[in-house]
Amino acid sequence: MATIEVRLLGAFKVKVDGKPVPEEAWRRRRAAEVVKILALEQNHRLHREQIMDALWPDLAPEAAAANLRKAIHYARKALGSQDAISSLGGVAELGAESDVSVDSIVFETAARAALKSYDQVSIERAAELYVGELLPDDRYELWVTAARERLRALALQTLKSVSRWEQVLEIDPADEDAHRALIHQALENGDRTRAVRQFEMLRQRLRMDLGMGPDPQSVRLYERALAGEDEAANGIQRVRILLARAFVQLNNGQLDLADQNANEARQFAVNNGLSIEYNEATALQSMISSLRGRWRDLFRAEFAEAVQRPNEIAARVFDAHLCVIEYHVLGPDGHEGMVEYANELHLIASASGSLQGEGIAEFLAGESELFSGRIASARQHLQAAVDLLERAGATAAQVFAIQRLAECVTASDDQERARRLLHHGLGLARSSQLAPHLVVRMHEGMVRTGAGSSARAAIRAGEEDLAGQLYCRPCSIGFRLASATALAELGHVGLSQKQLALADDIAAMWPDGFWHAAVIEARGVLGRARGDEAEAARLSVEAADRYADLDRPRDEVRCRLQAASGRPPTSASPQTKRRRPTPVAAEAS
C-alpha cells in the first residue's frame, strides 16, 4: 500500500512513499489547495461542491466544476498517481487506496487524548508535535481559518499544562499568565535583570495589543524585582512602575490615583530626558482628562507651552496627544465646537510663529469639518495641515493629516490620488517613532479606497504587513471595520465575521461614540451579505440614528440609504450560484 504523508503545521510539505514531492510540483496553486483541504478532513473526503464553494465561491457551478477537475488533475500529477485523489459519486478523497498521515490530525488526536488523561509525559509529547501555525502561507483563506484557530487554542492549552511559557508567548505574545510565570521564575533564580526585562516586554505588548497595563499581580512582581536596587540606577524602572500602576488604576476607574502616578512619572521623565516614558505619561493624563471631560483645557495649556519650545520638544508633546485627540473627537462628546477650538489654537500658534502648532490646528479643524460633511472646507484645512507639518518635520502628525485628507479625496471620487497619498503616508509612517499607531491607519485607508478584488488585495497586504509586527490594537479598529465591510460586500461572510469580532472587542474600550455606531453599521452590511435584509435594515437605521447624535451627516445619510435600498434575496436560477445580492460599497467615513 502506498503512503502519503502531509505536513500542514509550519509549512506545506508532502511525501509519497517516503520521497518528498518537489516544490515545483505545486506551481498550480489550486492543485495544492485541493490537497490541503482534503488533508484537513478527518477522513480526507469532501463533497466536490464543498471544495468548489471554498475555492471558487463566486463562480457558476459549471465553471467551478471545470476548475476543480483541472485542479484535481494537476494534484494527481504532483502526487504521481491517478489513484492519489479519487472522485466518485460527487465526493473527492485523498489517498483512498493509500495510508495517509497528516501532522495536524496527529497532533490534535494526541493532544486531546493527553489532556484528557492528565498525564504530563503524554502532554509533553503532544506539545512537541505542534511545530508551527497551520498553513501559514494560507493565512487569509476562509477554508483554513476555523481549523487554524482550533489548533492554536489546543496548542496553547497543551503548552500551558506543561509550563512551556516561552512557547506560549511565541503563539500569543500578550499572554499575561506566561509573562508572569517567567517573571516569577526569574525571581526564584535570583535573576532580577531578566525579571525586569520580561515585565517590560509584557507592559509594551499589553499597551499595544489591548490599550491597557499589566494587572496588579504582575506589577507587584515587578516591584519585587526592583526591591533593594540602587535608586539612582533604576530611575527608569521606577517611572515604569508608576506608569504600570497608573494603567491599572485607569482600567479600574481610579482616575485620581492614576492621574497622580502619571503626573509623577511625567515629571521624572521630563527631568531625565526620557522621551518614551514622557509620551506614555502624557498620553495617560490626556486619556484621564478626556474621561473627566477636561481634555480641551489640558491640551490648550500644553499646546500654548509647546509652541514656545524648540520643534523637537513641541513634537514630543503633540505626538503624545495625537491618539488621544482621536479618542476624544470619536468619543461620545464628538467633535462639536472643535473648529472654533482649532481656530483658537491657530491664533496661539501664529503668535509664536510655530508652523507645527499651526499644522496641528489645521488638522483639528479639517478633521472636524470632514466629520461634519463639509468636504471642500475639510480638504483645504487638511491640505494646509499636511504642508505645514511637512515643513515643520512633524512626521507623525503629518501622517494623521494625510489619512484624513485621503478620506476627503476619496469622497470626491478621486480614488487614484487618495491611493497615492496613502502610499506616501505609509512610507512616512514606517519611519516614524509612532509607526505602531500609524502604519495600520494607512492600511485602513487603502482598504477604504479599494473596491472588489483591489479591496481584498489591500486587506491581504495590510495583514501581511502587520503580521509579526508590534502595532497599536486600538488604532487598528478602523482597519478591522473597513476589512469587515469590504469582505461582507465580496460575500466572504466568515472572514468578515472574524474582522468584525476583532473590531467589536476594541470598540469596548470606548465608552460610546463613533466606533460603536461604525460597528453597528458593519453588522448591517454583514447581515445583508447573509441575506437577512430585515435585520440589515434595522441595524442601518440604528447606526444612522447614532451618527445623527454625533453630528456626522454623511455617515447618517449613507446608513439611511442602505436601510431604504435593501433588496430581498432573489431565487437562484439553475445556471447560477446561490449568492445573496451585496450592497454598493459604503462611502469612506
Secondary structure, DSSP 8 states (H G I E B T S, - for coil): -EEEEEE-BSS-EEEETTEE--GGGG-SHHHHHHHHHHHHSTTSEEEHHHHHHHH-TTS-HHHHHHHHHHHHHHHHHHHT-GGGEEEETTEEEE-TTEEEEEHHHHHHHHHHHHHHHT-HHHHHHHHHH--S-BSGGGTT-HHHHHHHHHHHHHHHHHHHHTT-HHHHHHH-TT-HHHHHHHHHHHHHTT-HHHHHHHHHHHHHHHHHHHS----HHHHHHHHHHHTTS-TGGGHHHHHHHHHHHHHHHHHTT-HHHHHHHHHHHHHHHHHHT-HHHHHHHHHHHHHHHHHTT-HHHHHHHHHHHHTTS-HHHHHHHHHHHHHHHHHHHTSTTTTTTHHHHHHHHHHHHHHHT-HHHHHHHHHHHHHHHHHTT-HHHHHHHHHHHHHHHHHHT-HHHHHHHHHHHHHHHHHTT-HHHHHHHHHHHHHHHHHSTTHHHHHHHHHHHHHHH--THHHHHHHHHHHHHHTTS---TGGGHHHHHHHHHHHHHTT-HHHHHHHHHHHHHHHTTSSSSHHHHHHHHHHHHHHHHHT-HHHHHHHHHHHHHHHHHTT-HHHHHHHHHHHHS--------TTS-------------
